Amino acid sequence: MLRVGLTGGIGSGKSTIAKLLAENGAVVIDADKLAREVLEPGTDGLKEVVKAFGEDVLNGDGTLNRAALAAKAFASEEARQTLNGITHPRIGALTGQRMAEAPEDAIVVHDIPLLVERDLAAAYHLVIVVHADAATRLERLVTSRGMDRRDAENRIAAQATDEQRRAVADVWLDNSGEVPDITGLWDRLVGFEKNVRTQSYAAGSPIVVPYDGRWPAQAKRLARRISVAAGGRRVEHIGSTAVPGLAAKDVLDFQLAVEDMATADSLRETLAQAGFPYVGPYEDTPRGEGDWSKRLHAGADPGRRVNLHLRVEGAANWRWAIDFRDWLRHDTQAREEYAALKLELSQRFAADSSAFAYGEAKEPWMVAAVARVQAYRGGQVS
């Protein structure tokens, strides 16, 4: 199944987006609803809350007085952590149960307010952040929900900042005014789910585009996702998109460190389920002596193409990928030469979806670049 994290600050209108996704066919798991469920009368969760915060957080009929609890729980960081320690493990267990109950071909949207605060972004195939500015959110909480203004301000202040949310957002939906159109997003999710289920990858023609300032942040998110899926192994952002200012195909390249190819093969299914299906065994074009073997995976997300190279850390092809990247970062003339060549070739081979002809046509320039990279590396060592 496709696991999608949906988050946003309180009052951002996240539930509106969740409803639209559900209407399109998503299975929505609402963390707020689960939070209420674990604190229903008679549950161990409610008993622990009363023990921690006092009998006055209950209504006369024994149900939870949420306003009274909020006033206490959000009054200090310590109190908030106490509440989280009671509810989060129970909510997590219920979440796992609901995900396990979803069909194998489901697009499961986990509506979770504290995704950023709990550092959970890497656990999802995709993270959607619903945004509204703080003033709009405050007004919604006070006027629409009837929340006390000070209570609303405390809740907003206790949550992640916009910058922290942007750092994990694969998709950023601004819901400050009109409700955003999610048609394109839903099409992306449908394609993504199908690719994960069938272990297919997103492909396209080798079209070179100007450097995109969003690439570094996208790469950081994906590198974390890959590393978590691979048990914490080292991931390097390589290739043209890792060189600031360089025009490139809009495909992010990464290399994942493995001890040997047997280890790489053992990660095949895990990476496929994380959204990076196996493409095949390859040998990189040798640029000198040493081991140039690898395993190639690629991204299943049609909205963000990825190549993932599994290489033995420290092997010849691992070192070449880093040295070539760093040389281009350092040498302005080489960077300009390479950009001009890539642009010309991308236009010549625009109809070649495999990009093999494009790669072969680059080879004479790459061969000539070997000595220049070696000279750069030698200068760095000295």
C-alpha positions as a Markdown table, in Angstrom:
| # | Residue | x | y | z |
|---|---|---|---|---|
| 1 | Met | 0.0 | 0.0 | 0.0 |
| 2 | Leu | 1.0 | 3.6 | -0.3 |
| 3 | Arg | 1.6 | 5.4 | 3.0 |
| 4 | Val | 1.0 | 9.1 | 2.9 |
| 5 | Gly | 1.6 | 11.4 | 5.8 |
| 6 | Leu | -0.8 | 14.4 | 6.0 |
| 7 | Thr | 0.0 | 17.1 | 8.5 |
| 8 | Gly | -0.3 | 20.8 | 9.2 |
| 9 | Gly | -0.7 | 23.2 | 12.1 |
| 10 | Ile | -3.9 | 23.3 | 14.1 |
| 11 | Gly | -6.5 | 25.3 | 12.2 |
| 12 | Ser | -4.8 | 24.9 | 8.8 |
| 13 | Gly | -7.7 | 23.0 | 7.3 |
| 14 | Lys | -6.0 | 19.6 | 7.3 |
| 15 | Ser | -9.3 | 17.8 | 7.8 |
| 16 | Thr | -10.7 | 19.5 | 4.7 |
| 17 | Ile | -7.9 | 18.0 | 2.6 |
| 18 | Ala | -8.3 | 14.6 | 4.3 |
| 19 | Lys | -12.0 | 14.7 | 3.4 |
| 20 | Leu | -11.2 | 15.4 | -0.3 |
| 21 | Leu | -8.7 | 12.6 | -0.4 |
| 22 | Ala | -11.2 | 10.2 | 1.2 |
| 23 | Glu | -13.8 | 11.2 | -1.4 |
| 24 | Asn | -11.4 | 10.3 | -4.1 |
| 25 | Gly | -10.9 | 6.8 | -2.6 |
| 26 | Ala | -8.1 | 7.2 | 0.0 |
| 27 | Val | -8.3 | 5.2 | 3.3 |
| 28 | Val | -7.9 | 8.0 | 5.9 |
| 29 | Ile | -6.6 | 7.2 | 9.4 |
| 30 | Asp | -7.3 | 10.2 | 11.6 |
| 31 | Ala | -4.9 | 10.5 | 14.5 |
| 32 | Asp | -7.2 | 12.9 | 16.3 |
| 33 | Lys | -10.0 | 10.4 | 16.2 |
| 34 | Leu | -7.7 | 7.7 | 17.5 |
| 35 | Ala | -6.6 | 10.1 | 20.3 |
| 36 | Arg | -10.2 | 10.4 | 21.4 |
| 37 | Glu | -10.7 | 6.7 | 21.2 |
| 38 | Val | -7.8 | 5.9 | 23.5 |
| 39 | Leu | -9.3 | 8.3 | 26.1 |
| 40 | Glu | -12.8 | 7.0 | 26.1 |
| 41 | Pro | -14.5 | 6.2 | 29.4 |
| 42 | Gly | -13.2 | 2.9 | 30.9 |
| 43 | Thr | -9.9 | 2.9 | 29.0 |
| 44 | Asp | -6.5 | 2.6 | 30.7 |
| 45 | Gly | -5.5 | 5.8 | 28.8 |
| 46 | Leu | -8.2 | 7.9 | 30.5 |
| 47 | Lys | -7.3 | 6.4 | 33.9 |
| 48 | Glu | -3.7 | 7.5 | 33.4 |
| 49 | Val | -4.7 | 11.0 | 32.3 |
| 50 | Val | -6.8 | 11.4 | 35.4 |
| 51 | Lys | -4.0 | 10.2 | 37.6 |
| 52 | Ala | -1.6 | 12.7 | 36.0 |
| 53 | Phe | -3.8 | 15.8 | 35.7 |
| 54 | Gly | -6.6 | 15.3 | 38.3 |
| 55 | Glu | -10.2 | 14.5 | 38.6 |
| 56 | Asp | -11.2 | 17.9 | 37.3 |
| 57 | Val | -10.4 | 17.0 | 33.7 |
| 58 | Leu | -13.6 | 14.8 | 33.8 |
| 59 | Asn | -17.1 | 15.8 | 33.1 |
| 60 | Gly | -19.8 | 14.8 | 35.5 |
| 61 | Asp | -20.7 | 11.7 | 33.4 |
| 62 | Gly | -17.1 | 10.5 | 33.5 |
| 63 | Thr | -16.2 | 11.5 | 30.0 |
| 64 | Leu | -13.1 | 13.6 | 29.3 |
| 65 | Asn | -13.5 | 17.3 | 29.5 |
| 66 | Arg | -11.1 | 18.1 | 26.7 |
| 67 | Ala | -11.0 | 21.9 | 27.3 |
| 68 | Ala | -10.0 | 21.3 | 30.9 |
| 69 | Leu | -7.3 | 18.9 | 29.9 |
| 70 | Ala | -6.0 | 21.2 | 27.2 |
| 71 | Ala | -5.8 | 24.1 | 29.6 |
| 72 | Lys | -3.5 | 22.0 | 31.8 |
| 73 | Ala | -1.6 | 20.0 | 29.2 |
| 74 | Phe | -0.6 | 23.0 | 27.0 |
| 75 | Ala | 0.3 | 25.2 | 29.9 |
| 76 | Ser | 3.9 | 23.9 | 30.0 |
| 77 | Glu | 6.2 | 21.7 | 28.0 |
| 78 | Glu | 6.5 | 19.3 | 30.8 |
| 79 | Ala | 2.7 | 18.9 | 31.0 |
| 80 | Arg | 2.5 | 18.4 | 27.2 |
| 81 | Gln | 5.1 | 15.7 | 27.3 |
| 82 | Thr | 3.3 | 13.9 | 30.1 |
| 83 | Leu | 0.1 | 13.8 | 28.0 |
| 84 | Asn | 2.0 | 12.7 | 24.9 |
| 85 | Gly | 3.7 | 9.9 | 26.9 |
| 86 | Ile | 0.2 | 8.5 | 27.8 |
| 87 | Thr | -1.5 | 8.9 | 24.4 |
| 88 | His | 1.2 | 8.4 | 21.8 |
| 89 | Pro | 2.0 | 4.7 | 22.4 |
| 90 | Arg | -1.7 | 3.8 | 22.4 |
| 91 | Ile | -2.4 | 5.9 | 19.3 |
| 92 | Gly | 0.6 | 4.2 | 17.6 |
| 93 | Ala | -0.7 | 0.8 | 18.3 |
| 94 | Leu | -4.2 | 1.6 | 16.9 |
| 95 | Thr | -2.6 | 3.2 | 13.8 |
| 96 | Gly | -0.7 | 0.0 | 13.1 |
| 97 | Gln | -3.9 | -2.0 | 13.5 |
| 98 | Arg | -5.9 | 0.2 | 11.1 |
| 99 | Met | -3.1 | 0.2 | 8.5 |
| 100 | Ala | -2.9 | -3.6 | 8.6 |
| 101 | Glu | -6.7 | -3.7 | 8.0 |
| 102 | Ala | -6.4 | -1.6 | 4.8 |
| 103 | Pro | -6.4 | -3.3 | 1.3 |
| 104 | Glu | -3.1 | -4.0 | -0.3 |
| 105 | Asp | -3.8 | -1.6 | -3.1 |
| 106 | Ala | -4.9 | 1.2 | -0.8 |
| 107 | Ile | -3.7 | 4.8 | -0.7 |
| 108 | Val | -3.5 | 5.1 | 3.1 |
| 109 | Val | -3.5 | 8.7 | 4.3 |
| 110 | His | -2.4 | 9.1 | 7.9 |
| 111 | Asp | -3.8 | 12.4 | 9.1 |
| 112 | Ile | -1.4 | 13.2 | 11.9 |
| 113 | Pro | -0.9 | 16.7 | 13.5 |
| 114 | Leu | 2.4 | 15.9 | 15.2 |
| 115 | Leu | 4.2 | 14.2 | 12.3 |
| 116 | Val | 7.0 | 16.8 | 12.3 |
| 117 | Glu | 7.3 | 17.0 | 16.1 |
| 118 | Arg | 7.7 | 13.3 | 16.3 |
| 119 | Asp | 10.1 | 13.0 | 13.4 |
| 120 | Leu | 8.0 | 10.6 | 11.5 |
| 121 | Ala | 8.4 | 11.9 | 7.9 |
| 122 | Ala | 10.8 | 9.2 | 6.7 |
| 123 | Ala | 8.2 | 6.5 | 7.6 |
| 124 | Tyr | 5.9 | 7.6 | 4.7 |
| 125 | His | 6.2 | 7.3 | 0.9 |
| 126 | Leu | 5.1 | 10.9 | 0.7 |
| 127 | Val | 4.3 | 13.7 | 3.1 |
| 128 | Ile | 1.7 | 16.4 | 2.4 |
| 129 | Val | 1.7 | 19.6 | 4.5 |
| 130 | Val | -1.4 | 21.8 | 4.6 |
| 131 | His | -0.5 | 25.4 | 5.4 |
| 132 | Ala | -2.3 | 28.4 | 6.5 |
| 133 | Asp | -0.6 | 31.5 | 8.1 |
| 134 | Ala | -0.8 | 31.8 | 11.9 |
| 135 | Ala | -3.2 | 34.7 | 11.9 |
| 136 | Thr | -5.7 | 32.7 | 9.8 |
| 137 | Arg | -5.3 | 29.6 | 11.9 |
| 138 | Leu | -5.9 | 31.6 | 15.1 |
| 139 | Glu | -9.0 | 33.3 | 13.7 |
| 140 | Arg | -10.4 | 29.9 | 12.6 |
| 141 | Leu | -9.8 | 28.4 | 16.0 |
| 142 | Val | -11.5 | 31.2 | 17.9 |
| 143 | Thr | -14.4 | 31.9 | 15.5 |
| 144 | Ser | -15.2 | 28.5 | 14.1 |
| 145 | Arg | -14.3 | 26.2 | 16.9 |
| 146 | Gly | -15.1 | 28.6 | 19.8 |
| 147 | Met | -11.7 | 28.1 | 21.3 |
| 148 | Asp | -10.4 | 30.4 | 24.0 |
| 149 | Arg | -7.8 | 32.8 | 22.3 |
| 150 | Arg | -5.1 | 32.2 | 24.8 |
| 151 | Asp | -5.6 | 28.4 | 24.6 |
| 152 | Ala | -5.4 | 28.6 | 20.8 |
| 153 | Glu | -2.2 | 30.7 | 20.9 |
| 154 | Asn | -0.7 | 28.2 | 23.3 |
| 155 | Arg | -1.5 | 25.3 | 21.0 |
| 156 | Ile | -0.1 | 27.0 | 17.9 |
| 157 | Ala | 3.1 | 27.9 | 19.8 |
| 158 | Ala | 3.6 | 24.3 | 21.0 |
| 159 | Gln | 3.6 | 23.0 | 17.4 |
| 160 | Ala | 6.3 | 22.9 | 14.7 |
| 161 | Thr | 7.2 | 26.1 | 12.8 |
| 162 | Asp | 6.4 | 26.6 | 9.2 |
| 163 | Glu | 10.1 | 26.2 | 8.4 |
| 164 | Gln | 10.2 | 22.8 | 10.1 |
| 165 | Arg | 7.1 | 21.7 | 8.2 |
| 166 | Arg | 8.5 | 22.9 | 4.9 |
| 167 | Ala | 11.6 | 20.8 | 5.5 |
| 168 | Val | 9.6 | 17.5 | 5.4 |
| 169 | Ala | 7.0 | 18.5 | 2.8 |
| 170 | Asp | 7.0 | 16.6 | -0.4 |
| 171 | Val | 3.8 | 18.4 | -1.2 |
| 172 | Trp | 2.9 | 21.9 | 0.2 |
| 173 | Leu | -0.8 | 22.9 | 0.0 |
| 174 | Asp | -1.6 | 26.5 | 0.8 |
| 175 | Asn | -5.1 | 26.5 | 2.4 |
| 176 | Ser | -5.1 | 30.1 | 3.7 |
| 177 | Gly | -7.8 | 31.1 | 1.2 |
| 178 | Glu | -9.6 | 28.9 | -1.3 |
| 179 | Val | -9.5 | 25.2 | -0.8 |
| 180 | Pro | -6.7 | 23.9 | -3.1 |
| 181 | Asp | -7.4 | 21.7 | -6.1 |
| 182 | Ile | -6.0 | 18.2 | -5.4 |
| 183 | Thr | -6.7 | 16.7 | -8.8 |
| 184 | Gly | -3.1 | 16.6 | -9.8 |
| 185 | Leu | -2.0 | 15.4 | -6.4 |
| 186 | Trp | -4.5 | 12.5 | -6.5 |
| 187 | Asp | -3.3 | 11.5 | -10.0 |
| 188 | Arg | 0.2 | 11.4 | -8.6 |
| 189 | Leu | -0.8 | 9.3 | -5.6 |
| 190 | Val | -2.7 | 6.8 | -7.9 |
| 191 | Gly | 0.4 | 6.4 | -10.1 |
| 192 | Phe | 2.7 | 6.1 | -7.1 |
| 193 | Glu | 0.6 | 3.4 | -5.5 |
| 194 | Lys | 0.5 | 1.4 | -8.7 |
| 195 | Asn | 4.2 | 1.6 | -9.2 |
| 196 | Val | 4.9 | 0.5 | -5.6 |
| 197 | Arg | 2.5 | -2.4 | -5.9 |
| 198 | Thr | 3.9 | -3.5 | -9.3 |
| 199 | Gln | 7.5 | -2.6 | -8.4 |
| 200 | Ser | 7.7 | -0.3 | -11.4 |
| 201 | Tyr | 9.6 | 3.0 | -11.6 |
| 202 | Ala | 8.9 | 6.4 | -13.0 |
| 203 | Ala | 10.7 | 7.1 | -16.3 |
| 204 | Gly | 10.9 | 9.9 | -18.8 |
| 205 | Ser | 12.9 | 11.5 | -21.6 |
| 206 | Pro | 16.4 | 13.0 | -20.7 |
| 207 | Ile | 15.2 | 16.6 | -20.7 |
| 208 | Val | 17.7 | 19.0 | -19.2 |
| 209 | Val | 16.3 | 21.9 | -17.2 |
| 210 | Pro | 17.9 | 24.9 | -15.4 |
| 211 | Tyr | 19.2 | 24.3 | -11.9 |
| 212 | Asp | 16.2 | 24.1 | -9.5 |
| 213 | Gly | 16.9 | 25.6 | -6.0 |
| 214 | Arg | 14.4 | 23.1 | -4.6 |
| 215 | Trp | 16.6 | 20.1 | -5.4 |
| 216 | Pro | 18.8 | 20.2 | -2.2 |
| 217 | Ala | 15.8 | 20.1 | 0.1 |
| 218 | Gln | 14.1 | 17.4 | -1.9 |
| 219 | Ala | 17.3 | 15.4 | -1.9 |
| 220 | Lys | 17.7 | 15.8 | 1.9 |
| 221 | Arg | 14.2 | 14.4 | 2.5 |
| 222 | Leu | 14.7 | 11.5 | 0.1 |
| 223 | Ala | 18.1 | 10.6 | 1.4 |
| 224 | Arg | 16.7 | 10.4 | 4.9 |
| 225 | Arg | 13.9 | 8.1 | 3.6 |
| 226 | Ile | 16.3 | 5.9 | 1.8 |
| 227 | Ser | 18.6 | 5.7 | 4.8 |
| 228 | Val | 15.8 | 4.8 | 7.2 |
| 229 | Ala | 14.5 | 2.1 | 4.8 |
| 230 | Ala | 18.1 | 0.7 | 4.5 |
| 231 | Gly | 18.7 | 0.5 | 8.2 |
| 232 | Gly | 20.5 | 3.8 | 8.7 |
| 233 | Arg | 23.1 | 3.3 | 6.0 |
| 234 | Arg | 25.0 | 6.2 | 4.5 |
| 235 | Val | 23.4 | 8.0 | 1.5 |
| 236 | Glu | 25.1 | 10.5 | -0.8 |
| 237 | His | 23.3 | 12.9 | -3.1 |
| 238 | Ile | 25.4 | 12.7 | -6.3 |
| 239 | Gly | 25.0 | 13.5 | -10.0 |
| 240 | Ser | 24.2 | 16.8 | -11.7 |
| 241 | Thr | 21.4 | 17.8 | -9.4 |
| 242 | Ala | 23.9 | 17.8 | -6.5 |
| 243 | Val | 26.0 | 20.5 | -8.2 |
| 244 | Pro | 24.6 | 24.0 | -7.4 |
| 245 | Gly | 23.9 | 26.1 | -10.5 |
| 246 | Leu | 24.3 | 23.2 | -13.0 |
| 247 | Ala | 21.5 | 22.5 | -15.5 |
| 248 | Ala | 20.4 | 18.9 | -15.2 |
| 249 | Lys | 17.8 | 16.3 | -15.9 |
| 250 | Asp | 15.2 | 16.6 | -13.2 |
| 251 | Val | 16.2 | 13.3 | -11.7 |
| 252 | Leu | 17.8 | 13.1 | -8.3 |
| 253 | Asp | 20.7 | 10.6 | -8.1 |
| 254 | Phe | 21.8 | 9.0 | -4.8 |
| 255 | Gln | 24.3 | 6.3 | -3.9 |
| 256 | Leu | 23.6 | 4.0 | -0.9 |
| 257 | Ala | 26.6 | 2.5 | 0.9 |
| 258 | Val | 26.7 | -1.3 | 1.2 |
| 259 | Glu | 29.3 | -3.7 | 2.4 |
| 260 | Asp | 29.1 | -5.9 | -0.7 |
| 261 | Met | 26.7 | -6.8 | -3.5 |
| 262 | Ala | 25.2 | -9.6 | -1.4 |
| 263 | Thr | 24.1 | -6.9 | 1.1 |
| 264 | Ala | 22.7 | -4.9 | -1.8 |
| 265 | Asp | 20.7 | -7.8 | -2.9 |
| 266 | Ser | 19.3 | -8.4 | 0.6 |
| 267 | Leu | 17.9 | -4.8 | 0.6 |
| 268 | Arg | 16.0 | -5.3 | -2.7 |
| 269 | Glu | 12.5 | -6.0 | -1.3 |
| 270 | Thr | 12.9 | -3.5 | 1.5 |
| 271 | Leu | 13.8 | -0.7 | -0.8 |
| 272 | Ala | 11.0 | -1.6 | -3.3 |
| 273 | Gln | 8.4 | -1.4 | -0.6 |
| 274 | Ala | 9.8 | 2.0 | 0.5 |
| 275 | Gly | 9.2 | 3.2 | -3.1 |
| 276 | Phe | 12.5 | 2.4 | -4.8 |
| 277 | Pro | 12.0 | -0.7 | -6.9 |
| 278 | Tyr | 14.9 | -2.8 | -8.3 |
| 279 | Val | 16.0 | -2.1 | -11.9 |
| 280 | Gly | 18.9 | -4.5 | -12.2 |
| 281 | Pro | 22.6 | -5.4 | -11.7 |
| 282 | Tyr | 25.0 | -3.1 | -13.6 |
| 283 | Glu | 28.6 | -2.3 | -13.9 |
| 284 | Asp | 29.4 | 1.4 | -14.1 |
| 285 | Thr | 31.6 | 2.5 | -17.0 |
| 286 | Pro | 35.1 | 2.0 | -15.5 |
| 287 | Arg | 37.1 | 5.2 | -15.0 |
| 288 | Gly | 40.2 | 3.3 | -13.8 |
| 289 | Glu | 41.0 | 0.2 | -11.8 |
| 290 | Gly | 38.9 | -1.3 | -9.1 |
| 291 | Asp | 35.3 | -2.5 | -8.5 |
| 292 | Trp | 32.7 | -0.8 | -10.7 |
| 293 | Ser | 29.7 | -3.2 | -9.9 |
| 294 | Lys | 26.5 | -1.9 | -8.5 |
| 295 | Arg | 22.8 | -2.6 | -8.1 |
| 296 | Leu | 20.4 | 0.0 | -9.5 |
| 297 | His | 17.0 | 1.0 | -8.1 |
| 298 | Ala | 14.8 | 3.9 | -9.1 |
| 299 | Gly | 11.9 | 5.9 | -7.7 |
| 300 | Ala | 8.3 | 4.9 | -8.0 |
| 301 | Asp | 6.9 | 8.4 | -7.5 |
| 302 | Pro | 5.8 | 9.9 | -10.8 |
| 303 | Gly | 6.1 | 13.3 | -9.3 |
| 304 | Arg | 9.8 | 13.0 | -8.3 |
| 305 | Arg | 12.1 | 10.8 | -10.4 |
| 306 | Val | 15.0 | 9.2 | -8.6 |
| 307 | Asn | 18.0 | 7.0 | -9.5 |
| 308 | Leu | 19.4 | 5.0 | -6.6 |
| 309 | His | 22.8 | 3.3 | -7.0 |
| 310 | Leu | 23.9 | 0.7 | -4.4 |
| 311 | Arg | 27.7 | 0.7 | -4.3 |
| 312 | Val | 30.3 | -0.7 | -2.0 |
| 313 | Glu | 31.4 | 2.3 | 0.1 |
| 314 | Gly | 34.9 | 3.2 | -0.8 |
| 315 | Ala | 35.0 | 1.2 | -4.0 |
| 316 | Ala | 36.2 | 2.8 | -7.2 |
| 317 | Asn | 32.7 | 3.8 | -8.5 |
| 318 | Trp | 31.7 | 5.1 | -5.1 |
| 319 | Arg | 34.8 | 7.4 | -5.0 |
| 320 | Trp | 34.3 | 8.5 | -8.6 |
| 321 | Ala | 30.7 | 9.6 | -8.1 |
| 322 | Ile | 31.8 | 11.8 | -5.2 |
| 323 | Asp | 35.0 | 13.1 | -6.9 |
| 324 | Phe | 33.2 | 13.9 | -10.1 |
| 325 | Arg | 30.4 | 15.8 | -8.2 |
| 326 | Asp | 32.9 | 17.8 | -6.1 |
| 327 | Trp | 35.1 | 18.6 | -9.2 |
| 328 | Leu | 32.1 | 20.1 | -10.9 |
| 329 | Arg | 31.2 | 22.1 | -7.8 |
| 330 | His | 34.7 | 23.5 | -7.7 |
| 331 | Asp | 35.5 | 24.0 | -11.5 |
| 332 | Thr | 33.4 | 26.7 | -13.1 |
| 333 | Gln | 34.7 | 26.1 | -16.6 |
| 334 | Ala | 34.0 | 22.3 | -16.4 |
| 335 | Arg | 30.6 | 23.0 | -15.0 |
| 336 | Glu | 29.7 | 25.3 | -18.0 |
| 337 | Glu | 31.1 | 22.8 | -20.5 |
| 338 | Tyr | 29.1 | 20.0 | -19.0 |
| 339 | Ala | 25.9 | 22.0 | -18.9 |
| 340 | Ala | 26.2 | 23.0 | -22.6 |
| 341 | Leu | 26.9 | 19.4 | -23.6 |
| 342 | Lys | 23.9 | 18.1 | -21.6 |
| 343 | Leu | 21.6 | 20.7 | -23.1 |
| 344 | Glu | 22.6 | 19.9 | -26.6 |
| 345 | Leu | 22.3 | 16.1 | -26.1 |
| 346 | Ser | 19.0 | 16.3 | -24.3 |
| 347 | Gln | 17.5 | 18.1 | -27.3 |
| 348 | Arg | 19.0 | 15.6 | -29.7 |
| 349 | Phe | 17.7 | 12.6 | -27.8 |
| 350 | Ala | 14.4 | 14.1 | -26.4 |
| 351 | Ala | 12.4 | 11.1 | -27.7 |
| 352 | Asp | 14.6 | 8.5 | -26.0 |
| 353 | Ser | 12.8 | 7.6 | -22.8 |
| 354 | Ser | 15.5 | 5.1 | -21.8 |
| 355 | Ala | 18.2 | 7.8 | -21.9 |
| 356 | Phe | 20.8 | 5.2 | -22.9 |
| 357 | Ala | 21.6 | 7.0 | -26.2 |
| 358 | Tyr | 22.0 | 10.2 | -24.3 |
| 359 | Gly | 24.4 | 8.5 | -21.9 |
| 360 | Glu | 26.5 | 7.0 | -24.7 |
| 361 | Ala | 26.8 | 10.4 | -26.4 |
| 362 | Lys | 28.2 | 11.9 | -23.3 |
| 363 | Glu | 30.9 | 9.3 | -23.1 |
| 364 | Pro | 33.7 | 11.0 | -25.1 |
| 365 | Trp | 33.5 | 14.1 | -22.8 |
| 366 | Met | 33.4 | 11.8 | -19.7 |
| 367 | Val | 36.5 | 10.0 | -20.8 |
| 368 | Ala | 38.4 | 13.2 | -21.3 |
| 369 | Ala | 37.2 | 14.4 | -17.9 |
| 370 | Val | 38.9 | 11.5 | -16.0 |
| 371 | Ala | 42.4 | 13.1 | -16.0 |
| 372 | Arg | 40.9 | 16.5 | -14.9 |
| 373 | Val | 39.0 | 14.8 | -12.0 |
| 374 | Gln | 42.2 | 13.0 | -11.0 |
| 375 | Ala | 44.1 | 16.3 | -11.1 |
| 376 | Tyr | 41.5 | 17.9 | -8.9 |
| 377 | Arg | 41.5 | 15.0 | -6.5 |
| 378 | Gly | 45.3 | 15.1 | -6.3 |
| 379 | Gly | 45.2 | 18.8 | -5.6 |
| 380 | Gln | 42.7 | 18.3 | -2.8 |
| 381 | Val | 44.8 | 15.5 | -1.2 |
| 382 | Ser | 48.0 | 17.6 | -1.3 |
